Amino acid sequence: MKKRFWILAALLTLTLLAAVTAAAVCTAPAPEEEPPAAQVSDGYILTASEGTLGLYRDGELILRTDIPLASLRQVDRVQVEAGIRLSTFEEALMLLEDFGA
């Protein structure tokens, strides 16, 4: 059971890293309306992006997930809409994993 969990966690991490790499190579389409929380110049901001969760760094969208905002609990949705500030990419990955579970 533990081995299966670690394999799934590793696959999720690799998938997210591949998505971030692809986003860095390709230019992400600019959101129509940039959330105010995404304008912070240090760290990461997890917020809504076209109905799903988006991760911003320095005001630029670096990762748009396939996790619908509507699938979150009301409390989490309110926090995401306001923008959740994160210091490291690892913190962002852990929070995305929690929201995606």
C-alpha positions in Angstrom: 0.0 0.0 0.0 2.8 2.5 0.9 4.7 1.5 -2.3 1.6 2.3 -4.4 1.2 5.7 -2.7 4.8 6.7 -3.4 4.6 5.5 -7.0 1.4 7.6 -7.5 3.0 10.6 -5.7 6.1 10.3 -7.9 4.0 10.1 -11.1 2.0 13.2 -10.0 5.1 15.1 -9.3 6.7 14.2 -12.7 3.5 15.1 -14.5 3.3 18.5 -12.8 7.0 19.1 -13.5 6.5 18.2 -17.2 3.6 20.6 -17.4 5.6 23.4 -15.8 8.5 22.7 -18.3 6.1 22.7 -21.2 4.6 26.0 -20.0 8.1 27.5 -19.8 8.8 26.5 -23.4 5.5 27.5 -24.8 4.0 30.9 -24.2 0.9 30.5 -22.0 -2.1 32.5 -23.2 -2.6 35.6 -21.1 -5.8 35.4 -19.0 -8.4 38.0 -19.9 -8.4 39.4 -16.5 -5.3 38.9 -14.3 -6.3 38.3 -10.6 -5.0 41.1 -8.3 -3.2 38.4 -6.1 -1.2 37.3 -9.1 0.7 40.6 -9.1 3.0 39.7 -6.1 6.6 39.7 -7.2 8.0 37.0 -4.9 6.9 33.4 -4.4 3.9 31.8 -6.0 0.2 32.5 -6.1 -2.4 29.8 -6.5 -5.7 31.3 -7.8 -8.5 30.8 -10.2 -7.7 30.8 -13.9 -10.5 30.3 -16.4 -12.5 28.2 -14.0 -9.6 26.0 -12.9 -6.7 26.3 -10.6 -3.7 28.3 -11.9 -0.3 28.9 -10.5 1.3 32.3 -11.0 4.9 33.5 -10.4 5.7 37.2 -10.8 2.3 37.9 -12.2 2.7 35.3 -15.0 0.7 32.2 -15.4 3.1 29.2 -15.2 0.7 26.3 -14.7 -3.0 25.9 -15.4 -4.3 22.7 -13.9 -7.4 20.7 -14.9 -8.8 20.9 -11.3 -12.1 22.7 -11.6 -12.7 25.5 -9.1 -16.2 24.2 -8.7 -14.8 20.9 -7.3 -13.3 22.6 -4.2 -15.0 23.0 -0.9 -16.6 26.4 -0.4 -13.9 27.4 2.2 -11.1 26.4 -0.2 -12.8 28.1 -3.2 -12.9 31.4 -1.3 -9.2 31.2 -0.4 -8.3 30.3 -4.0 -10.4 33.1 -5.4 -8.6 35.5 -3.1 -5.2 34.0 -4.0 -3.1 31.7 -1.9 0.5 32.9 -1.5 3.2 30.2 -1.4 6.9 30.6 -0.8 8.1 27.6 -2.8 7.1 25.5 -5.8 7.1 22.4 -3.5 4.5 24.0 -1.3 2.4 24.7 -4.4 2.7 21.1 -5.6 1.6 19.8 -2.2 -1.4 22.1 -2.1 -2.4 21.1 -5.7 -2.1 17.5 -4.7 -4.5 18.1 -1.8 -7.0 19.9 -4.0 -6.8 17.3 -6.7 -7.4 14.4 -4.3 
